[in-house]
Amino acid sequence: MSDGDRSKATEHEYDASPNVASERRYEVTSLGEAMLRLSVGAGRKLATTDSLDLHVAGAELNVCAALAGLGRRVGWFSRLPDNPLGQLILSRARGWGVDTERVVRTAEGRVGTYFIEFSSPPIPARVTYDRADSTFSKMEAGEIDWARLLDTRVLHLTGITPALGSNLQEVTRQAVARARERGLLVSLDVNYRSKLWQPAEAAEFLRPLMGEVDLLICGRNDARLLFGIDTLNEQELLDELRSHTDAPHVVITLGKEGAIAWSEGQVLRQQAIPVTVIDRIGAGDAFAAGVIDGLLEADLEGGLSIGAALAALTLAQHGDVISVGREEVGAVARLAGEPGTGVLR
């Protein structure tokens, strides 16, 4: 299919019956926006800098790249302008081993960007978005090759995509509904972005979807802002978030304290791996990739360990994306101890 054909709004039919997992084209697919990240280091300001570091970024693409590094078959679906910046993003994604064949290309439009001023603690980094009216933000459900997107074992989505507009809320609803109809595993990372929508709006949209997923990932702060779960007790935090979903696997990230998870009756705890932080952006996506890798193996405990290792590797490098082999990830995980820290109850 040519780039021009892919840019047309066509509805693709698909067989609703579940495929045998080994016959599926992908192990994981995801749909979301990729942007260009332009940053200055600690001690420098955007207003006075004469140079910027350039990286390709985007939560869903970050997850896909990390999984591709682990040897997984992954497909990323998006919408990009057919210009040098869109080509740059596609080139980077392909270089990480991500299938981009069904990314919609358009003759006009723009790539979203965001700018970061890094700083040293306790001063937080400052993020400035310039993503309004990006090519991806105008994507409609009819442009998606549903047959290809759903030819997978796991469909991974985030709360960022529906925050970009009502059209992408409809895309997200359809993606979950079609995946459930086909019998796929669905992963949802809440990934709340305060600069994109208000907590009440995000909670209202996400609550129905949370009842339809197999894996729910949520940060402790997001649980507080969106669902009013305000407790320092990790077990209470987990129990209260579980009351909002029927997902058999629920993971709550706790920042420097690691993560706590519930997996089909077991409560698991994963410590974060200590590391000298170079760049904080993308660590959560790397962790999510490890958890999804564990979901594919029906081993969430092992996935938490892989996620912690991927997050540590991401924190210790420049840029949002980590794409390293399973051997290196395993070596970092082994240095931090055996997978997980056992069953709490």
Disulfide bonds with the S-S distance in Angstrom:
none
